[in-house]
Amino acid sequence: MKNLKELLIYQQKISNIQYTINILRWELKISTPKHSEQNLIDLIATYESQLFELQTAEYYGKLLCKVIKNTDFKKLEKAEQNYIYNLLRHYEEKRKIPMDFYTRYIKLKNESNLIWKNAKEQNNYQLFKPYLKQIIEMTKQYYRYIDSNSSNLYDVMLNHYETGMTSEIIDKLFDDLKKRLLPIIPKKSSKELYNDRFEYTNQELIDCAKFLLEYIGFDMNKGLLGVYPHDFTEKMGMNDIRIAFRYTNNPFEFVTTIIHEGGHGIFEQNIKENLSRYENVTIDNLYALHESQSRFYENILGRNINFWIPIYDEISKKLHLNLSLAEFIDVLNHTKPNIKRIESDELTYCMHIILRYEIERAIFNDNISLDELPNLWNKKMKDYLGIVVKNDSDGLMQDVHWSEGDFGYFPSYLLGTIYDGMFIEAIEKNVGNLDQLLRTGRIKEITNYLIENIYQNGGAYTSSEIIKKMCNSEISVDPIIRYFEKKYSKIR
């Protein structure tokens, strides 16, 4: 198909610039000298403008339409057809955004991210607040451009991160989850457990991370590790998936972080090449599905004692642990409210996301002032988790998301947890007992099942379509509640 060949050539131009931008962002976050940061921000903005021009060019829109209208289009596999439809949808959305606004918005997000990092280090919300105000206002304008007719701007944001998701759906799921979860969460903190800390070198952590990642199925020949104040996984380009993690002297936080980010990375590494060639961001608008996989590896697999049986001797050596496997697992499943989301156990973590969701909804629907924000955050932390917030660095500035304009993203984490309950039951039905698979070191059988049923198709299908096919069900909190009740009734 001649038009398809033309499209793939054009997509390669887009991918090359995307790859360049992603590499520059990685450098900006991980290794750029302080006095060079603004220069790099300006350079990224230049490339973003070039990318925007390519993605909104009239020629590009016509080319996509020609491919779709071609009689040979239906000969492509369904997943590939869906990818091309998605490209046209993104094209039509971006055409609504003025280029000068888009360039300023991207530049602001990069600047805001650096200010957030400094403000967090200094515990200085006043330093971050002016940038947060600008980010909120420009984010509102961005989504107004995309959908000027919507009566609920926050719903437009939610749909951007998870296709088909609305606050009405989330309210029902989260309210149901909260009502059924609160009786499971221990009313008092569990006993204090092993609390030793170690001064690891970066190389020791990287060596341990590589071991864990390769064990669960991440290909280090297509990956790279770096150190940054906030953990993240990012696709640079095809065969280049990078994971950043925080330096920590806490071995339990470290292993759960690496396994979590490994779930993201395995997803990105296993998309079929005929889909990856269409764009660098291969899993767009399915962030809850992406988070479901990172949290599946971290919580469902990585907090299960059977996961560690085949590898614990090696891990305990690498991390200098002087405790038994049973003691190690007790700490991994220790249920105690934590002020930090990323350090929370899988039960109380759910309340962190509900808190953030409610605040975001208030920001965009109720227009609360930024002066009110710290107090609102602190009140919800006290009401939901019984925690008194002592500083803004550990409070509303603990996460990177708002500095980058990612409003609407946080619900993805809890939606992903809900999906995980459904995936557990699908795997147990179609692959085998999870405990037995893990105990015998057959974790890659689980990974291969997920590759076949989810990862290989990237962003070609919506989460609801995938869940319907794998689980023969609509999205429900029932399976994850069954998992929690079964697991924590034993622990208590």
Secondary structure, DSSP 4 states (H G I P E B T S, - for coil): -HHHHHHHHHHHHHHHHHHHHHHHHHHHHHT--GGGHHHHHHHHHHHHHHHHHHHH-HHHHHHHHHHHHSGGGGGS-HHHHHHHHHHHHHHHHHTTS-HHHHHHHHHHHHHHHHHHHHHHHHT-HHHHHHHHHHHHHHHHHHHHHH-TT-S-HHHHHHHHHBTT--HHHHHHHHHHHHHHHTTTS-SSPPPP---------HHHHHHHHHHHHHHHT--GGGEEEEE-SS-EEEEEETTEEEEEE---S-HHHHHHHHHHHHHHHHHHHTS-HHHHTT-S--STTBHHHHHHHHHIIIIIITTSHHHHTTTHHHHHHHTT--S-HHHHHHHHT-----SSGGGS-TTTHHHHHHHHHHHHHHHHHT---TTTHHHHHHHHHHHHH------STTTTTS-SGGGGT-TT-THHHHHHHHHHHHHHHHHHHHT--HHHHHHTT-HHHHHHHHHHHTGGGTTSS-HHHHHHHHHSS---SHHHHHHHHHHHHHH-
